[in-house]
């Protein structure tokens, strides 16, 4: 219970408030689900098509590393738009 309260407090104090932070978290979660599905699909294809070869030994970890890099690039918060205060 304490972890939930502290997490909510920290997210509320960040710029944009709790609603924006939860929106970013949901976007990252959807991205993780899609990239996980890509890994599972490619892993199944590699294990069927290239059984007991170097592709299954080295290709799948390389694919996982590439997907992690994609997550780090696409999972960033979008740039904040600067408002001048003028209408």
C-alpha positions in Angstrom: 0.0 0.0 0.0 2.8 2.3 0.9 4.5 1.7 -2.5 1.4 2.7 -4.4 1.0 5.9 -2.4 4.7 6.9 -2.8 4.5 6.0 -6.6 1.4 8.1 -7.0 2.9 11.0 -5.1 6.1 10.9 -7.2 4.1 10.8 -10.5 1.9 13.6 -9.4 4.9 15.9 -8.6 6.4 15.4 -12.1 5.7 18.0 -14.8 2.3 17.4 -16.4 0.8 15.6 -13.4 -0.4 12.1 -12.9 -2.6 11.9 -16.0 0.2 12.7 -18.4 2.6 10.3 -16.7 0.1 7.5 -16.8 -0.5 8.2 -20.5 3.3 7.9 -21.1 3.3 4.6 -19.1 0.4 3.2 -21.2 2.2 4.2 -24.4 5.4 2.4 -23.3 3.4 -0.6 -22.2 1.7 -0.9 -25.7 5.1 -0.6 -27.3 6.5 -3.3 -25.1 3.6 -5.6 -25.9 4.2 -5.0 -29.7 7.9 -5.6 -29.5 7.4 -8.7 -27.4 5.1 -10.0 -30.0 7.6 -9.3 -32.7 10.2 -11.2 -30.7 8.0 -14.2 -30.1 7.0 -14.4 -33.8 10.6 -14.0 -35.1 11.8 -16.6 -32.5 9.2 -19.1 -33.6 10.1 -18.6 -37.3 13.8 -18.9 -36.6 13.4 -22.0 -34.5 11.3 -23.7 -37.2 13.3 -22.5 -40.2 16.8 -22.6 -38.8 16.7 -25.4 -36.2 20.1 -26.1 -34.6 22.1 -23.5 -36.5 24.0 -20.4 -35.5 20.9 -18.3 -36.3 19.1 -19.6 -33.2 22.3 -19.3 -31.1 23.3 -15.8 -32.1 20.4 -14.3 -34.0 17.8 -14.4 -31.3 20.0 -12.5 -28.7 20.9 -10.0 -31.4 17.2 -9.6 -32.2 16.4 -9.1 -28.5 19.2 -6.4 -28.3 17.9 -4.6 -31.4 14.3 -4.6 -29.9 15.6 -3.2 -26.6 17.3 -0.4 -28.6 14.1 0.3 -30.4 12.2 0.4 -27.1 14.7 2.9 -25.7 14.4 5.1 -28.8 10.6 5.0 -29.3 9.8 4.8 -25.6 11.1 8.3 -24.7 8.7 11.0 -23.6 7.6 13.2 -26.5 9.2 16.7 -26.6 7.3 19.3 -24.6 5.8 22.0 -26.7 7.0 25.5 -25.5 4.1 27.9 -24.9 4.9 31.5 -25.2 2.0 32.7 -23.1 0.6 34.8 -25.9 -2.8 34.1 -27.4 
